[in-house]
Amino acid sequence: MTPYEELESRFRELGHLGHAQAMLGWDEAAMMPPGGGEVRGEAMAVVAAIAHQKLTDQALAGLLDQAEGSNERLNPWQQANVRAMRRSQRRANAVPESLVRAKHLTTARCEQTWRVARANNDWPAVSGLLEEVLNLTREEAQALGETLSLEPYDALLDGYEADTRAEAVAEVFSELKAFLPGFLERVIEHQQAPLPLTGPFGEAQQHALGEAMMRALGFDFDHGRLDVSHHPFCGGVPDDTRITTRYNADDFLESMMAVLHETGHALYQQGLPADWRHQPVGRALGAAVHESQSLFVEMQMARSRAFISFAAPHIHEHFDANANDPAWSVDNLYALATRVRPGYIRVDADEVTYPLHIILRFELEQALISGDMTVTDIPDAWNEYMTRHLGLSTSGNFKDGCMQDVHWFAGLFGYFPTYTLGALTAAQWFASASRANPRLEQQIEAGEFAPLVQWLRTHIHGRGQLESARELLTEVTGEALDTGYFKAHLERRYLSG
C-alpha cells in the first residue's frame, strides 16, 4: 500500500467516525430524552477524542510528508485530498486532546441547559455555563492561532471558511452597513402590507407541505428525513442526511421556508462527489458555500414570485384553503413571503434586515474572543445594537435576544459571518445560473427544478473541495465576490414594480 493509499484508508475511518458524531448530534437535538444529556455529552466527547487521536498520530504526519513529496504521481483530486488532509491534521495538532474532551463535555451541558433556559427566558440559568464555553473557546483559539500564525478569532473563522479573515469580512460588512439602513427605509415606504392568513395551521399539515416541497426539489428520502428540533439544521452525511425544522401554528410560511433553507443544505450534501465519499476532498467546501446553497434555494429561488406561483396550489391543498380568497392568492402569498420589517429573530428575518443580525453577532463575538467583552456584557450590548440598528429593544427579553441562537452555547464562535457571506455568494451564483439558462424563471414557476439542481450539481456540489471557495466562485461566475449582485437582487425584488 502506498503512503497515499494508507492515508485514504485512515481518513475513511475518520469519515465513518464523523458520521457517528453527526448522528449523535442529530439524535441529541431531535430525539434524545432530557435525561440522556449527561451521558450523551460523555459519549460525544469520547468519539471526538478518538478522532483527535487518529488525526494527531505521528505516523499520519509522516504519511502526509511522503504523499506531498509525490504530488507529481497524484491526480488533481488526490492532490486536493492531501491538501485537505493536511489542513485537518494541522488544526488537530494545534489543540490538546484534553481540551477537545473538555469542550465537548461543556458545550453539551451548556446546549442542553440552553434549550430549557431559553424557553423560560432564564439568562442566569445558562450564562455561567456559557462563560465556561467561552473560556475553553478562547483557549482553543489561542492554541490554533499560535500554530497557524493567525489572530485567535481568525483561527476560529478559518475553521469554518478557509483563508477568510475578520478584516476582510469587516470590509464587506461595512459596505452593507452603509447600504442597508437607507435601503430598508425605502423598502418599508414602498411596500404594501399583505392580507393576514389566520391559523392555526396544524403541525401535520405543515410537515406534509414541507415534505412535498423537498420532493419537488429532488431531496432523496431514501437517504434522508425531516424531523423537529429547537433550532432548524441540516446534519448527517450524503447518504444519511437529516434536516429539522420547527412549527409555528400561526405562520406556516416560517416552517416552509425553514424547510426549503435546510433542503438547500441537504441538496448540496447529497450532491457531493460520490467517488470521494469519506474523504476530505469529498466534503463541502466550507460554511459560506454551504450557506450559499441554503440561501440560493430559500432566498434567491423560494421567495421569488415564480416559486410562490408553483407552491400556491400545494399550499391551498395542504391547508384546504379557498384559492379564490384574496388572502390566499399568489400575489398575497408572495407579499407575505417577501415582507420586510425589523424583527427580533434572526432565522425569521427577511433578507434585507438579516445581514444586520449577522453583523451584530460578528462584532460581539470578536469582542468576546479578544476579551474586550464578557458574558455578563452580552445582554446590554445586544440590546444597544438592536435598538440602534433595528429600532427594537431586547432589554429583559433574553429568549428573543441573546439566547435565541444555539451557536455560542454550542461553542460555534466564528460561524455567524458565513451566513451573510453565503447570502452574497448565493446572489452571485444565481445571477450566473440565470445567464446560463434564460428559461430559469419559467422552469421554476412550472416546478421544473431538475435543470437548476443539475447546474448546482455540476458547478458546485460535485466539485467538493477540489478548489478553494474563491477559486470556484471566480471560475463559475467570472469574478471574485462582489456585493453588487446582492444589492442589485434586493433592488429588483423590493423596489421594482
Phi, psi and omega per residue, in radians:
M1 nan 2.259 3.122
T2 -1.284 2.835 3.081
P3 -0.953 -0.712 -3.138
Y4 -1.129 -0.751 3.128
E5 -1.089 -0.660 3.080
E6 -1.129 -0.671 3.089
L7 -1.094 -0.791 3.112
E8 -1.021 -0.714 3.128
S9 -1.095 -0.791 -3.125
R10 -1.144 -0.727 -3.110
F11 -1.322 -0.389 3.013
R12 -1.112 -0.734 3.074
E13 -1.087 -0.738 3.104
L14 -1.102 -0.620 3.083
G15 -1.097 -0.705 3.109
H16 -1.185 -0.663 3.058
L17 -1.105 -0.668 3.083
G18 -1.075 -0.668 3.081
H19 -1.084 -0.797 3.124
A20 -1.065 -0.744 3.102
Q21 -1.061 -0.750 -3.131
A22 -1.097 -0.710 -3.130
M23 -1.230 -0.652 3.052
L24 -1.069 -0.714 3.126
G25 -1.192 -0.738 3.113
W26 -1.085 -0.815 -3.108
D27 -1.113 -0.669 3.107
E28 -1.033 -0.715 -3.082
A29 -1.406 -0.566 -2.967
A30 -1.905 -0.500 -2.951
M31 -2.277 -0.438 -2.967
M32 -1.132 2.352 3.039
P33 -1.184 2.657 -3.060
P34 -0.970 -0.589 -3.098
G35 -1.271 -0.161 -3.122
G36 -1.511 0.003 -2.991
G37 -1.057 -0.821 -3.049
E38 -1.140 -0.843 -3.122
V39 -1.203 -0.527 3.084
R40 -1.150 -0.745 3.102
G41 -1.029 -0.704 3.110
E42 -1.128 -0.742 3.133
A43 -1.099 -0.747 -3.132
M44 -1.160 -0.628 3.109
A45 -1.152 -0.678 3.135
V46 -1.152 -0.791 -3.141
V47 -1.092 -0.743 3.108
A48 -1.084 -0.667 3.134
A49 -1.172 -0.669 3.105
I50 -1.101 -0.786 3.105
A51 -1.075 -0.710 3.129
H52 -1.100 -0.730 3.114
Q53 -1.056 -0.710 -3.131
K54 -1.189 -0.644 3.141
L55 -1.284 -0.481 -3.094
T56 -1.721 0.085 3.072
D57 -1.014 2.235 -3.088
Q58 -1.054 -0.532 3.123
A59 -1.117 -0.549 3.128
L60 -1.117 -0.733 3.113
A61 -1.048 -0.709 3.113
G62 -1.143 -0.699 3.104
L63 -1.110 -0.692 3.112
L64 -1.141 -0.724 3.087
D65 -1.002 -0.774 -3.127
Q66 -1.176 -0.741 -3.126
A67 -1.152 -0.705 3.117
E68 -1.144 -0.523 3.100
G69 -1.327 -0.188 -3.131
S70 -2.011 0.502 -3.092
N71 -0.971 -0.526 -3.124
E72 -1.107 -0.424 -3.121
R73 -1.689 0.059 3.117
L74 -1.877 2.478 3.104
N75 -1.353 2.986 -3.051
P76 -0.982 -0.686 3.121
W77 -1.136 -0.721 3.128
Q78 -1.169 -0.703 3.097
Q79 -1.078 -0.752 3.110
A80 -1.141 -0.615 3.107
N81 -1.106 -0.750 3.113
V82 -1.107 -0.717 3.111
R83 -1.049 -0.767 3.139
A84 -1.171 -0.657 3.082
M85 -1.070 -0.815 -3.126
R86 -1.064 -0.723 3.114
R87 -1.031 -0.825 3.124
S88 -1.089 -0.731 -3.106
Q89 -1.150 -0.733 -3.132
R90 -1.132 -0.765 -3.123
R91 -1.163 -0.687 3.132
A92 -1.134 -0.740 -3.110
N93 -1.162 -0.335 -3.122
A94 -1.319 -0.348 -2.990
V95 -2.071 2.192 3.130
P96 -1.175 2.633 -3.114
E97 -1.047 -0.619 -3.138
S98 -1.040 -0.652 3.119
L99 -1.253 -0.667 3.085
V100 -1.011 -0.843 3.131
R101 -1.096 -0.827 -3.082
A102 -1.080 -0.725 -3.110
K103 -1.192 -0.713 3.117
H104 -1.104 -0.741 3.124
L105 -1.120 -0.754 -3.069
T106 -1.252 -0.745 3.133
T107 -1.164 -0.598 3.091
A108 -1.087 -0.806 3.111
R109 -1.111 -0.739 -3.091
C110 -1.151 -0.807 -3.121
E111 -1.111 -0.732 -3.139
Q112 -1.155 -0.637 3.062
T113 -1.186 -0.700 3.136
W114 -1.004 -0.684 -3.098
R115 -1.019 -0.711 3.116
V116 -1.380 -0.771 -3.068
A117 -1.116 -0.673 -3.129
R118 -1.105 -0.776 3.136
A119 -1.039 -0.530 -3.124
N120 -1.667 0.078 -3.107
N121 0.965 0.673 -2.989
D122 -1.891 1.426 3.129
W123 -1.089 -0.771 -3.138
P124 -1.032 -0.484 -3.094
A125 -1.171 -0.415 -3.045
V126 -2.106 -0.245 -3.035
S127 -1.115 -0.604 3.111
G128 -1.141 -0.736 3.082
L129 -1.151 -0.663 3.100
L130 -1.083 -0.636 3.093
E131 -1.103 -0.681 3.076
E132 -1.099 -0.767 3.115
V133 -1.063 -0.781 -3.133
L134 -1.081 -0.751 3.140
N135 -1.078 -0.743 3.114
L136 -1.172 -0.640 3.129
T137 -1.197 -0.677 3.059
R138 -1.070 -0.728 3.121
E139 -1.098 -0.748 3.107
E140 -1.105 -0.775 -3.122
A141 -1.100 -0.700 3.119
Q142 -1.112 -0.786 -3.136
A143 -1.117 -0.774 3.117
L144 -1.119 -0.761 -3.114
G145 -1.070 -0.704 3.129
E146 -1.132 -0.699 -3.132
T147 -1.267 -0.686 -3.035
L148 -1.682 0.029 -3.101
S149 1.001 0.851 3.133
L150 -2.249 2.717 2.946
E151 -1.104 2.617 -3.060
P152 -0.928 -0.819 -3.128
Y153 -1.143 -0.698 3.107
D154 -1.060 -0.602 3.132
A155 -1.133 -0.631 3.070
L156 -1.247 -0.817 3.131
L157 -1.024 -0.709 3.134
D158 -1.075 -0.460 3.116
G159 -1.216 -0.452 3.124
Y160 -1.702 -0.568 -3.132
E161 -2.489 1.789 -3.022
A162 -0.975 2.396 3.042
D163 1.152 0.300 3.071
T164 -1.691 2.369 -3.070
R165 -2.148 2.599 -3.084
A166 -1.037 -0.628 -3.124
E167 -1.083 -0.751 3.124
A168 -1.194 -0.686 3.101
V169 -1.090 -0.749 -3.132
A170 -1.066 -0.637 3.111
E171 -1.117 -0.780 3.115
V172 -1.117 -0.773 -3.100
F173 -1.175 -0.535 3.106
S174 -1.134 -0.607 3.050
E175 -1.085 -0.745 -3.131
L176 -1.206 -0.687 3.118
K177 -1.115 -0.535 3.105
A178 -1.334 -0.557 -3.051
F179 -1.539 -0.753 -2.887
L180 -1.210 -0.738 -3.099
P181 -1.015 -0.820 3.113
G182 -1.156 -0.709 3.114
F183 -1.105 -0.709 3.126
L184 -1.039 -0.751 3.111
E185 -1.064 -0.744 3.139
R186 -1.116 -0.719 -3.117
V187 -1.159 -0.788 -3.125
I188 -1.086 -0.658 3.099
E189 -1.202 -0.565 -3.051
H190 -1.440 -0.648 -2.991
Q191 -1.346 2.729 3.053
Q192 -1.928 2.487 -3.095
A193 -1.168 2.292 3.107
P194 -1.303 2.847 3.037
L195 -1.273 2.437 -3.126
P196 -1.318 2.650 2.995
L197 -1.893 2.228 -3.031
T198 -1.672 2.193 3.085
G199 -1.471 -2.800 0.088
P200 -1.383 2.608 3.089
F201 -1.850 2.037 -3.017
G202 -1.084 2.525 3.135
E203 -1.093 -0.677 -3.135
A204 -1.113 -0.712 3.120
Q205 -1.181 -0.684 3.111
Q206 -1.145 -0.710 3.114
H207 -1.092 -0.775 -3.129
A208 -1.122 -0.690 3.099
L209 -1.114 -0.759 3.120
G210 -1.036 -0.792 3.119
E211 -1.105 -0.636 3.114
A212 -1.107 -0.717 3.117
M213 -1.156 -0.708 3.126
M214 -1.079 -0.786 3.141
R215 -1.108 -0.706 -3.122
A216 -1.060 -0.626 -3.109
L217 -1.445 -0.228 3.072
G218 1.826 0.282 3.062
F219 -1.068 2.354 -3.082
D220 -1.606 1.778 -3.114
F221 -1.323 -0.183 2.993
D222 -1.260 -0.328 -3.130
H223 -2.252 0.550 3.135
G224 -3.078 2.988 -3.121
R225 -2.757 2.907 3.128
L226 -2.053 2.268 3.135
D227 -2.397 -2.987 -3.092
V228 -2.036 2.462 3.027
S229 -2.599 3.008 3.121
H230 -1.115 -0.557 -3.057
H231 -2.367 2.095 -3.113
P232 -1.005 2.442 3.093
F233 -2.785 2.915 3.017
C234 -2.104 2.256 -3.130
G235 -2.448 -2.978 3.140
G236 1.593 -2.672 -3.117
V237 -2.349 2.972 -3.060
P238 -0.925 -0.658 -3.091
D239 -1.632 0.085 -3.119
D240 -2.704 1.251 -2.976
T241 -1.690 2.190 -3.123
R242 -2.017 2.247 2.997
I243 -2.160 2.650 3.133
T244 -2.298 2.776 3.031
T245 -2.487 -3.074 2.986
R246 -2.421 2.751 -2.988
Y247 -2.042 2.446 3.081
N248 -2.089 2.021 -3.078
A249 -1.104 -0.315 -3.110
D250 -1.681 -0.161 -3.032
D251 -2.662 1.657 -3.129
F252 -1.252 -0.430 -3.138
L253 -1.127 -0.534 3.125
E254 -1.021 -0.851 -3.140
S255 -1.261 -0.715 -3.116
M256 -1.031 -0.748 -3.136
M257 -1.256 -0.573 3.064
A258 -1.121 -0.718 3.107
V259 -1.116 -0.751 3.132
L260 -1.134 -0.679 3.083
H261 -1.025 -0.892 -3.118
E262 -1.200 -0.493 3.067
T263 -1.148 -0.588 3.044
G264 -1.054 -0.775 3.032
H265 -1.032 -0.804 -3.044
A266 -1.150 -0.690 3.109
L267 -1.083 -0.686 3.070
Y268 -1.059 -0.849 -3.101
Q269 -1.085 -0.794 -3.117
Q270 -1.256 -0.314 -3.137
G271 -1.691 0.058 3.113
L272 -1.104 2.697 -2.979
P273 -1.042 2.044 -3.079
A274 -1.107 -0.508 -3.124
D275 -1.227 -0.186 -3.056
W276 -2.169 0.537 3.070
R277 -1.010 2.436 3.066
H278 1.208 0.188 3.054
Q279 -1.971 2.563 -3.127
P280 -0.955 -0.678 -3.116
V281 -1.163 -0.330 3.132
G282 -1.573 0.050 3.140
R283 -1.553 2.999 3.092
A284 -1.069 2.663 -2.994
L285 -1.304 -0.402 3.141
G286 2.831 2.959 -3.072
A287 -1.147 -0.674 -3.125
A288 -1.160 -0.705 3.078
V289 -1.152 -0.718 3.094
H290 -1.039 -0.814 3.123
E291 -1.146 -0.543 3.102
S292 -1.106 -0.534 3.140
Q293 -1.315 -0.678 3.095
S294 -1.193 -0.674 -3.125
L295 -1.390 -0.455 2.981
F296 -1.022 -0.824 -3.107
V297 -1.267 -0.898 -3.045
E298 -1.272 -0.965 -2.999
M299 -1.461 -0.882 -3.088
Q300 -1.206 -0.744 -3.046
M301 -1.737 -0.981 -2.922
A302 -1.229 -0.422 3.092
R303 -1.656 0.175 3.069
S304 -1.396 2.740 3.097
R305 -1.091 -0.625 -3.141
A306 -1.058 -0.789 -3.122
F307 -1.206 -0.709 3.123
I308 -1.081 -0.615 3.064
S309 -1.086 -0.702 3.080
F310 -1.172 -0.757 -3.009
A311 -1.323 -0.454 -3.009
A312 -0.924 -0.856 3.130
P313 -1.059 -0.623 3.086
H314 -1.144 -0.730 3.116
I315 -1.086 -0.818 3.125
H316 -1.016 -0.766 -3.107
E317 -1.121 -0.792 -3.042
H318 -1.271 -0.426 -3.138
F319 -1.961 0.214 3.100
D320 0.874 0.830 -3.053
A321 -1.626 2.706 3.088
N322 -1.486 1.916 -3.086
A323 -1.103 -0.328 -3.137
N324 -1.543 -0.108 3.079
D325 -1.301 2.181 -3.107
P326 -0.951 -0.517 -3.129
A327 -1.178 -0.435 -3.115
W328 -1.780 0.177 -3.141
S329 -1.229 2.809 3.090
V330 -1.031 -0.741 -3.119
D331 -1.047 -0.748 -3.093
N332 -1.307 -0.658 3.076
L333 -1.086 -0.692 3.097
Y334 -1.133 -0.724 3.120
A335 -1.100 -0.663 3.096
L336 -1.168 -0.715 -3.091
A337 -1.251 -0.346 -3.094
T338 -2.089 0.304 3.134
R339 -1.177 2.330 -3.136
V340 -1.903 2.145 3.040
R341 -2.846 2.425 3.110
P342 -1.042 2.407 3.118
G343 -2.501 2.955 -3.091
Y344 -1.375 -0.593 -2.887
I345 -1.703 2.141 -3.107
R346 -1.009 -0.874 -3.012
V347 -1.190 -0.292 3.104
D348 -1.755 0.035 -3.041
A349 -1.271 2.573 3.009
D350 -1.243 2.922 -3.027
E351 -1.330 -0.170 3.056
V352 -1.403 -0.798 -3.101
T353 -1.522 -0.316 -3.070
Y354 -0.929 -0.818 -3.128
P355 -1.023 -0.508 3.118
L356 -1.173 -0.613 3.050
H357 -1.105 -0.685 -3.121
I358 -1.241 -0.723 -3.137
I359 -1.071 -0.691 3.050
L360 -0.941 -0.907 -3.073
R361 -1.179 -0.660 3.112
F362 -1.059 -0.808 -3.102
E363 -1.201 -0.714 -3.116
L364 -1.214 -0.730 -3.071
E365 -1.256 -0.487 3.004
Q366 -1.083 -0.762 -3.139
A367 -1.165 -0.614 3.119
L368 -1.176 -0.744 -3.128
I369 -1.227 -0.638 -3.131
S370 -1.295 -0.330 -3.084
G371 1.628 0.021 3.109
D372 -1.273 -0.272 3.127
M373 -2.362 2.570 3.079
T374 -1.915 2.935 3.099
V375 -1.022 -0.653 3.137
T376 -1.046 -0.510 -3.094
D377 -1.377 -0.295 -2.951
I378 -1.018 -0.893 -3.062
P379 -1.014 -0.770 -3.124
D380 -1.189 -0.714 3.125
A381 -1.123 -0.699 3.112
W382 -1.077 -0.824 -3.123
N383 -1.090 -0.727 -3.121
E384 -1.091 -0.766 -3.131
Y385 -1.155 -0.850 -3.101
M386 -1.066 -0.668 3.121
T387 -1.154 -0.744 -3.080
R388 -1.242 -0.744 -3.002
H389 -1.695 -0.485 -3.092
L390 -2.155 0.011 3.082
G391 1.176 0.480 -3.096
L392 -2.228 2.235 3.108
S393 -1.599 2.355 3.047
T394 -1.972 0.344 -3.133
S395 -1.050 2.066 -3.124
G396 1.370 -0.176 -3.123
N397 -1.775 1.307 -3.038
F398 -1.226 -0.670 -3.044
K399 -1.152 -0.522 3.085
D400 -1.736 0.066 3.100
G401 -2.000 -1.989 -2.977
C402 -1.306 -0.082 3.105
M403 -1.785 0.040 -2.977
Q404 -1.253 -0.522 -3.077
D405 -1.800 2.546 3.131
V406 -1.380 -0.332 -2.872
H407 -0.921 -0.985 -3.077
W408 -1.146 -0.656 -3.135
F409 -1.182 -0.402 3.065
A410 -1.683 0.097 3.084
G411 1.423 0.298 -3.052
L412 -1.640 1.080 3.061
F413 -1.404 2.332 -3.106
G414 1.785 -0.137 -3.110
Y415 -1.441 -0.663 -2.962
F416 -0.911 -0.738 -3.109
P417 -1.005 -0.467 -3.069
T418 -1.177 -0.364 3.099
Y419 -1.106 -0.860 -3.115
T420 -1.343 -0.594 2.989
L421 -1.020 -0.652 3.089
G422 -1.156 -0.676 3.118
A423 -1.117 -0.742 3.110
L424 -1.110 -0.768 -3.137
T425 -1.136 -0.688 -3.137
A426 -1.049 -0.726 3.123
A427 -1.092 -0.656 3.139
Q428 -1.244 -0.724 3.058
W429 -1.036 -0.809 -3.031
F430 -1.135 -0.629 3.083
A431 -1.080 -0.699 3.113
S432 -1.196 -0.735 3.117
A433 -1.088 -0.656 3.141
S434 -1.196 -0.686 3.084
R435 -1.131 -0.651 -3.106
A436 -1.289 -0.383 -3.075
N437 -2.401 1.610 -3.108
P438 -1.082 -0.313 -3.122
R439 -1.668 0.222 -3.013
L440 -1.029 -0.798 -3.108
E441 -1.082 -0.762 3.130
Q442 -1.132 -0.653 3.120
Q443 -1.144 -0.731 3.119
I444 -1.079 -0.796 -3.135
E445 -1.081 -0.580 3.139
A446 -1.463 -0.055 -3.119
G447 1.345 0.370 3.121
E448 -1.682 1.503 -3.031
F449 -1.628 -0.222 -3.060
A450 -1.002 -0.750 3.137
P451 -1.071 -0.690 -3.139
L452 -1.210 -0.769 3.128
V453 -1.109 -0.657 3.111
Q454 -1.137 -0.646 3.080
W455 -1.068 -0.780 3.111
L456 -1.103 -0.738 -3.122
R457 -1.101 -0.714 -3.093
T458 -1.244 -0.792 -2.986
H459 -1.592 -0.410 -3.033
I460 -2.251 -1.080 -3.004
H461 -1.007 -0.886 -3.036
G462 -1.286 -0.032 -3.117
R463 -1.576 -0.240 3.126
G464 0.897 -2.294 3.108
Q465 -1.891 0.551 3.136
L466 -1.040 -0.653 3.124
E467 -2.202 2.986 3.023
S468 -1.319 2.855 3.128
A469 -1.067 -0.718 3.139
R470 -1.135 -0.750 3.136
E471 -1.099 -0.737 -3.116
L472 -1.162 -0.763 3.134
L473 -1.065 -0.749 3.135
T474 -1.157 -0.706 -3.139
E475 -1.130 -0.747 -3.045
V476 -1.373 -0.709 -3.037
T477 -1.786 -0.230 3.126
G478 1.553 0.015 3.135
E479 -2.774 2.869 3.101
A480 -1.250 3.039 -3.117
L481 -0.982 2.278 -3.070
D482 -2.382 2.033 -3.135
T483 -1.128 -0.248 -3.128
G484 -1.046 -0.590 3.134
Y485 -1.138 -0.726 3.132
F486 -1.155 -0.788 3.140
K487 -1.092 -0.743 3.135
A488 -1.121 -0.688 3.089
H489 -1.051 -0.802 3.126
L490 -1.099 -0.722 3.125
E491 -1.058 -0.782 -3.120
R492 -1.134 -0.780 -3.033
R493 -1.301 -0.678 -2.929
Y494 -1.872 -0.219 -3.114
L495 -2.167 -0.096 3.108
S496 -1.571 2.598 3.106
G497 1.411 nan nan
